[in-house]
Amino acid sequence: MASAASSLPLLVSSLLLALFALGAHADVKRYQFDIVMSNVSRLCHEKAMVTVNGSYPGPTIYAREGDRVIVNVTNHVKHNMTIHWHGLKQRRNGWADGPAYVTQCPIGSGGSYVYDFNVTRQRGTLWWHAHIAWMRATVHGAIVILPAAGVPYPFPKPDDEAEIVLGEWWHADVETVERQGSMLGMAPNMSDAHTINGKPGPLVPFCSEKHTYALQVQSGKTYLLRIINAAVNDELFFSIAGHNMTVVEIDATYTKPFAASTVQLSPGQTMNVLVSADQSPGRYFMVAKPFNDVPIPADNKTATAILQYAGVPTSVVPALPQTMPATNSTGSVAAFHDKLRSLNSPRYPADVPLAVDRHLLYTIGLNIDPCETCLNRSRLAASLNNITFVMPRTALLQAHYYGQKGVFAADFPDRPPARFNYTGVPLTAGLGTSLGTRLSKIAYNATVELVLQDTNLLSVESHPFHLHGYNFFVVGRGVGNFDPAKDPAKYNLVDPPERNTVGVPAGGWTAIRFRADNPGVWFLHCHLEVHTSWGLKMAFLVEDGRGPDESVLPPPKDLPKC
């Protein structure tokens, strides 16, 4: 466990790490999140870092489908802060969504803000994290949403459950790492370790086994592992030596179950798997290692935890997985994702939009832009449809709600300004990239198809994209350039996977569909934090519908001011 600095009187024993009911109403869950500086020594190198309630990862939110959740966040550190409830749809309630300068101004040092939201028609594993700069590196935790009372899982009931949070660790302050990269105009330093539940495991050269997470299991029992990729910049494989996993859920939506020896998650994604303790009693490594299939420097650090059978001495050397995909194994990742299908049952249907009102094509570009203040007079930048997004000084949702002029333009293009061979040989360091705070306006209840197309301006690269406020169906993906005449014929419109974060393959494309029935301003961005900080982001402005039930709720009175 992490320990709080003794010099901090702010973290008192009354702060809660678990939920408590408000009065006699079991359907209201209340939490107190205090953002503090803590001394954490679990990575063999004690350092001060920003945490919630003094723990890394932070406390888990527990709720049931249909519950109301109230979280009072108080900021005791010098950094501005917001919290995003990743994957919660926040129906008409963007005020509780959390991305800084998109749906709210940040919580300043010494300030507080109450996130008040309902969990509507969602159940499964999600997570929460800071949504400003790179603060989510250490400010994050799990969200566990149980089915409504009396509703069973659509798979065999496990004997027990555990959260498995995969992360990244820097010995240095992550804000300093980001600033140094920005000043140089280059990519920031890679992390020093990967972690499983905040610990890197004994295979990291500078650590010992006491810095290893261990999950104790009983022979013959089945466990539900709720896996979260909370890494800042790395896609990850996850495997358990000697044990198969059965995938039953992704991004808090049920899937058709299938067996896998290794699973793959991009940053922001979650996955529930069933694991049976059906092997010879022993100690088995759980392993998280990067997936990177492009010709750029790869972070190949491996994190380990231990699946510990009860009664087995800790002196027994854990077994490693006999086979795991190579770091650059594109084929194994594609094969894994080909197996993902929505459950599409009568209780949990896959309501895929079949008719489309808006067809969008967004090209993903990594560029080199001029920079007078940078070391080489240039800097790495990123863009969608050749637009590098500029964050405003006031929150976009507030500007939209109050009709404030001059904050943004609602003219983000539906297609790139120029057509070219997107995934051919590298063309140039840029194609006239422009800066702008430009949103795409979508009519309420319109059906949208968005094709995200990787490009090879500098290099192809995979990109996990997260859409706030919505789930979407991943109806197609492929390698090369999207062909609007041929590729839609291959779409899965019956039981495609339903997600909130999707990977765009390196040198390829991904097509998603959703119905724009949640009014407000909703962020779309790459969940590799380095790319987001370079401008690989935009937002949808979904207009109000015809009545009050189709309109953005009024803002709360304690909404932070910019």
Order of alpha helices (4+ residues) and beta strands (2+ residues): beta-beta-beta-beta-beta-beta-beta-beta-beta-beta-beta-alpha-beta-beta-beta-beta-beta-beta-beta-beta-beta-beta-alpha-beta-beta-beta-alpha-beta-beta-beta-beta-beta-beta-beta-beta-beta-alpha-beta
